[in-house]
Each structure stands twice: as structure tokens, then as C-alpha cells.
């Protein structure tokens, strides 16, 4: 009865517009109080302890730093130089600008790991360029929003950091390595419908007449941006620094590039950059901390084990349960942000992972792929919100284009589900 009230109260509060972290904490707190009516203070002294425990995890220190990296590279002019370099490689023609947008977004994923930050950085450059070439705003916003969703798969990834904190046996380096191939696969899957739709509908007619940047000057200008993922990921692989330390290195590297090399960031820009990163990080960390109360309530009330046993013995079988998980999370992704999905569903799904002996790293990649789909699935598509705001279009106008992109990334996710080595080969090869 109390367990049912826990979920009911959480859902009602969320529907009333209460911030999701607060709804998690209130639902968990009320359930704990009702379950401990005979104890002093109704057991509520456990709330501040679990609030702190939710934050007191070393890998979480990387989140504010990677959020700051995203803000820095958004303003450093790296995106524009990467776009010019990509155009110099692939050339001009119908469908080439969407291809460039997806490729640059994938590359920036190796720097910041934040979908909305990449959507802002790539969208500010590519949407205007695509408009000049004759692409409709709704199509351009759809491509940029979908392309930015690959960023939580390609390391470094804030989503993987949160998942590693919640799941024993899934280390950050292993998850980073596991996300590389699926992330590239998802990006390649997006390129196919993006180019096909552009050519089928005769978009980008003026693109072939636009000038093509010279290769070597474009490479020289983009070299500092190209070196960033090599420094971050190569340094972690070489053992020079941990993922948390890598985030700090990336911050100083980004500041050096923006202030000393490209000189697009001045001293006056530092305060807005730091404030933006602090606000975003505070929201994420508050949700993580408040979700610790909800997770404690689930474990105290022994809610998870009965649900797990009911699903395992439901007769659906391993693949039936996986299909059910995918369906539930796709629906959840339409209404919840990625961090909230992790914090709500991972405690519920982890016993299923253990029951069916799924590899926790592989499952983390699948879960992150589902979150990536949700980042550009209306109505609560955070990446699409950013790109639509830049393009000046309504989100509803993107649906005819987004559906094709969702189908493409969905097929990439299906490939990872059916062929686990797509995710597990690289971490095994690297010895994680």
C-alpha cells in the first residue's frame, strides 16, 4: 500500500508541475514517514543522510567540469572551424551540409558530452548556413537536434558518469569505451535518412554554388579543436589522469584555445560562462541528491524485489522483458530528461540485469541509447528545444523529419541489443 502511494504521489506531483527532484524527495519522504510511524521523528532523520550520500561520490565531480567544458567550447569558435574543415573534406552539394552537421556534432561529443550544449554550438553555426543553402528551418532543427543526441554516447559522457555511480561493476573508463562504437554507429545511421530526405525533397539547391573552403587552411584553423578529444581520451587511456581529472584538463585546454589561440573569449566572458555552467550543474546535482531519498525509500520498503520477481516469472522470457524495458523507457524519454530517467529507473532495472545476467556495461549503453532517443522525441525533447529556438520554428513542424531520424537511431539501438559485441568489444580490447 505504501509502495503504491510512493509512486502515485511522485506521478501526481510531477503532473502538477513540481520539479522532478522535489517530487522524488517528497514521494520518498512521505513513504518513509508512513513506514516508520512508531519510530522517533518517523524515520525522517535518514533524509539528510541520504541526500548527502547521493552527492558524496567521486565520479560526480566530473559533471560540473564537463558542463563547463561544453559552455567554453560553445563560445570558443571551435564549432565554426570544425564545420569549415568538414566542408573542405566532403565538399558542397545537396545533403552535404546535414552530413557535416551530424559529423561535427559527433566530434564535439568527444569534448563536452552534453547534448544541449552541442545543439547550441552546432545549431548556431549550421542552421544559418543550411538556411542560406535552401534547407527548411524545421528540417535543419531536426537534424541538429538528432545529431546532438549522439553526444551522450561518445565519450566523455555525463550520462555514463551518473550510471557508473549507480551501478557496481560498470566503471567510467569501461562505459566510455563501450559507448564509442554505438555512438559512431548512431551517427552514421542518422546520416543516411538526413542525406536521403534532403535529396528526395530537393533541399539545398543553392548549396553547390557556395564556396568550398581550402583544405589546408581549414585544417590549420581546426587543429586545436581536433586535438581536444585526443588530449582528453588519450590522456585517460595513457593513465595520465582519471576521467574526473580529464574534465579539469579539458576546461583549462578550452580556456587556452578560446582566450589565447582563437581569442573569442575575453575576461568579461568568463563570468557568464561560469554562471551558466554553475546553474546547469546545480540543477543536475540537486536532482541526483534528491533522488537518493527516493532510492532509499525503494530499498527500505522492499519494493524492488517483488516487482523484479513478478517480471522475471511473467513468462515473457529474456527478450520479452528487454522489449518491455525498451518500450517503457521510450515512453519515459518523451516526458523526462535523461538524468531523471537514470535516477528513477536504474534502481528498478538493476535487479533485472542481475536476474538475466546481462552485462551491466552493455545495459548501460542500451539505456543511454534510449535516453539519446528521448533527447529529440517530442514533446520534452531538450536538444530539439534548443535547435528549434535557434531556427525559429515550432517543435510540431519538425515531426515529419524527426520520425525518420528516430527510426534510424532506433535501428542502431536494435543492432546493439542483438549484437552485444558492438558495445563490449572495445572495452574488452582495452582491458576494462
Order of alpha helices (4+ residues) and beta strands (2+ residues): alpha-alpha-alpha-alpha-alpha-alpha-alpha-alpha-alpha-alpha-alpha-alpha-alpha-alpha-alpha-alpha-alpha-alpha-alpha-alpha
